[in-house]
């Protein structure tokens, strides 16, 4: 035993990191419970009632009907999204329980889905939910997402992961939202705002603060994702099914 301890001590001494060298992992560690484990609060606990309203219940039944009865649990993701929308943009434990009850599946199976996908907000968010893409294409495209992040933080007085004191904005960073050709961009609710600059970003934020809805899409004046020379492809009307078929086959 003493020999083993001696060898272990020598190994520990040998792998000491030289002074001044940065650790391989520089980000701070986070406890897993901060990401996955539910803790009851006064605003999020199973005693708070949640039920789908009549319109959403009808929609939920339409979604469930797409699947064979024995596989209706496959509707868990769209139903969680439906519940989140009704619950002012976030998925509480009561929303999860309501979905589990409707689909007749174990609550834990619903919890597993809701905690895995970042599209489900497990904390309340403001009406204007800003999701800024800071992945590589948005960092490199246009003025770069770093400038947009700084603009949002300075203009609203918050950092990513925070909400404004007036309760109008919640701001987070996200991974790629699939609008790389129009970088940098951010998503507000269901709308994409693309080709952003610090100036257009401030205009969007000011309009949202007033309760207005800025026109979504590219903010540079282009229609979709065409280059500076204009459209070079898909310039005509797309043909429909059967348009080029022989008459006898139409």
C-alpha positions in Angstrom: 0.0 0.0 0.0 2.8 2.4 0.8 4.4 1.7 -2.6 1.1 2.5 -4.3 0.7 5.7 -2.4 4.3 6.7 -3.3 3.7 6.0 -7.0 0.4 8.0 -6.9 2.2 10.9 -5.3 4.9 10.9 -7.9 2.4 10.9 -10.7 0.5 13.8 -9.2 3.7 15.7 -9.0 4.6 14.9 -12.6 1.4 16.2 -14.1 1.3 19.6 -12.3 0.5 22.3 -14.8 3.4 24.8 -15.5 2.7 28.3 -14.1 1.1 30.6 -16.5 -0.5 28.0 -18.8 -4.2 28.3 -19.3 -6.4 25.3 -18.3 -7.8 23.2 -21.1 -11.4 24.1 -19.9 -11.7 27.8 -19.1 -15.5 28.1 -18.7 -16.9 27.8 -15.2 -18.6 24.6 -14.3 -22.4 24.4 -13.7 -24.3 22.0 -11.5 -26.4 19.7 -13.5 -29.5 20.5 -11.4 -29.4 24.1 -12.7 -30.2 22.7 -16.1 -32.3 19.7 -15.6 -33.8 19.4 -12.1 -37.1 21.1 -11.2 -37.3 22.9 -7.9 -40.8 24.1 -6.7 -41.1 27.9 -6.5 -44.1 30.1 -5.8 -44.6 30.6 -9.5 -43.7 27.1 -10.8 -45.1 24.2 -8.9 -47.6 21.3 -9.6 -50.3 23.0 -7.5 -50.6 25.8 -10.1 -53.4 24.7 -12.4 -52.9 24.5 -16.1 -55.4 23.2 -18.7 -55.5 23.7 -22.4 -58.2 26.2 -23.4 -60.9 25.2 -25.8 -59.1 26.4 -28.9 -55.8 24.8 -28.0 -57.5 21.5 -26.9 -59.1 21.3 -30.3 -55.7 21.9 -31.9 -54.1 19.3 -29.6 -56.6 16.7 -30.6 -56.0 17.5 -34.3 -52.2 17.0 -33.7 -52.8 13.7 -31.7 -55.0 12.4 -34.5 -52.0 12.4 -36.9 -50.5 9.5 -35.0 -51.7 5.9 -34.6 -53.4 5.6 -31.1 -50.6 3.4 -29.8 -48.0 6.0 -30.8 -49.8 9.2 -29.7 -46.9 10.0 -27.3 -45.0 11.1 -30.4 -47.1 14.3 -30.2 -45.3 15.3 -27.1 -43.1 18.0 -28.7 -45.8 19.9 -30.6 -48.1 19.7 -27.5 -45.4 21.1 -25.3 -45.0 24.0 -27.8 -48.7 24.5 -27.7 -48.7 24.6 -23.9 -45.8 27.0 -23.8 -47.5 29.4 -26.2 -50.7 29.4 -24.0 -48.6 29.8 -20.9 -47.1 33.2 -22.0 -44.0 31.7 -23.6 -42.7 29.3 -21.0 -43.1 25.6 -20.1 -43.9 25.2 -16.4 -44.1 21.9 -14.5 -47.9 22.2 -14.8 -47.7 22.4 -18.6 -45.6 19.3 -18.6 -48.0 17.4 -16.4 -51.0 18.5 -18.5 -49.3 17.1 -21.6 -48.4 13.9 -19.9 -52.0 13.4 -18.8 -53.4 14.2 -22.3 -51.0 11.7 -23.9 -51.3 9.1 -21.2 -47.6 8.8 -20.8 -45.3 8.9 -17.7 -44.6 12.4 -16.5 -40.9 11.7 -16.4 -40.9 11.0 -20.2 -42.3 14.5 -20.8 -39.8 16.0 -18.4 -37.0 14.4 -20.3 -38.1 16.0 -23.5 -38.8 19.4 -22.0 -35.3 19.5 -20.3 -33.4 18.3 -23.4 -34.6 20.8 -26.0 -33.7 24.4 -25.5 -36.8 25.6 -27.4 -38.8 25.0 -24.2 -38.3 27.9 -21.8 -38.4 26.5 -18.3 -38.4 30.0 -16.7 -40.8 32.9 -17.5 -39.8 35.1 -20.4 -40.8 38.7 -21.4 -43.3 39.3 -24.2 -40.3 40.4 -26.4 -38.1 37.3 -26.3 -34.8 38.2 -28.1 -32.8 35.3 -29.3 -29.5 36.5 -30.9 -27.5 34.0 -33.0 -23.8 34.2 -32.1 -22.7 31.1 -34.0 -19.7 31.4 -36.5 -21.7 32.6 -39.6 -23.4 35.4 -37.6 -20.1 36.3 -36.0 -18.5 36.7 -39.4 -21.4 38.0 -41.5 -22.1 41.7 -42.0 -21.0 43.7 -39.0 -20.9 40.6 -36.9 -23.1 39.4 -34.1 -20.7 40.7 -31.4 -21.6 44.3 -32.3 -25.3 43.4 -32.3 -24.9 41.8 -28.8 -23.1 44.9 -27.5 -25.8 47.1 -29.0 -28.6 45.1 -27.4 -26.9 45.0 -24.0 -26.1 48.7 -24.0 -29.5 49.8 -25.3 -31.5 47.6 -22.9 -29.1 47.7 -20.0 -29.0 43.9 -19.7 -26.7 41.0 -20.5 -27.6 37.7 -22.2 -29.7 35.6 -19.9 -31.4 38.6 -18.2 -34.7 40.5 -18.5 -35.3 44.2 -18.4 -36.7 45.7 -15.2 -39.9 46.9 -17.0 -40.6 43.2 -18.0 -40.7 44.0 -21.7 -37.5 42.1 -22.9 -35.7 38.9 -22.2 -32.4 38.5 -24.0 -30.4 35.3 -24.7 -27.7 34.0 -27.0 -28.6 30.9 -29.2 -27.0 28.6 -31.6 -27.6 28.7 -35.4 -31.2 29.6 -36.4 -30.6 28.7 -40.0 -30.5 32.2 -41.6 -26.8 32.2 -42.2 -27.0 34.0 -45.6 -28.6 36.9 -43.8 -26.2 37.2 -40.9 -26.2 38.7 -38.3 -29.8 38.0 -37.2 -32.0 37.5 -34.2 -35.3 35.9 -33.6 -38.1 37.7 -31.7 -41.0 35.4 -30.9 -41.6 33.7 -34.2 -40.1 36.4 -36.4 -36.6 36.6 -37.9 -34.9 40.0 -38.2 -31.9 39.7 -40.5 -29.0 41.7 -42.0 -28.8 43.6 -38.7 -26.7 46.6 -38.0 -26.4 48.4 -34.7 -28.7 51.2 -36.1 -31.4 48.8 -37.4 -31.2 46.8 -34.2 -32.0 49.9 -32.1 -34.9 50.8 -34.4 -36.4 47.3 -33.9 -35.9 47.5 -30.1 -37.5 50.9 -29.9 -40.5 49.8 -31.9 -41.0 46.7 -29.8 -40.8 48.8 -26.6 -43.7 50.9 -27.9 -45.8 47.8 -28.5 -45.3 48.0 -32.3 -44.2 45.1 -34.6 -41.3 45.9 -36.9 -41.4 44.4 -40.3 -39.5 41.0 -40.0 -37.0 39.7 -42.5 -33.9 41.4 -44.0 -33.4 44.9 -42.7 -31.0 45.8 -45.5 -33.7 46.3 -48.2 -33.2 43.0 -50.0 -36.1 40.7 -50.3 -34.7 37.4 -49.4 -31.0 36.3 -49.6 -30.0 37.7 -53.0 -26.6 39.2 -53.4 -25.8 42.9 -54.1 -26.4 42.3 -57.8 -29.9 41.2 -57.2 -31.6 37.8 -57.9 -29.6 35.5 -60.1 -31.7 32.4 -59.7 -35.4 31.6 -59.2 -36.2 34.8 -61.1 -39.4 33.5 -62.7 -42.6 31.9 -61.5 -42.0 28.4 -60.2 -43.8 25.8 -62.2 -46.5 23.7 -60.5 -47.2 20.0 -60.6 -48.1 18.8 -64.1 -47.3 22.0 -65.8 -44.8 20.4 -68.1 -46.6 17.1 -68.6 -47.9 16.0 -71.9 -51.7 16.8 -72.4 -52.7 13.1 -72.2 -51.0 12.8 -68.8 -52.5 16.0 -67.3 
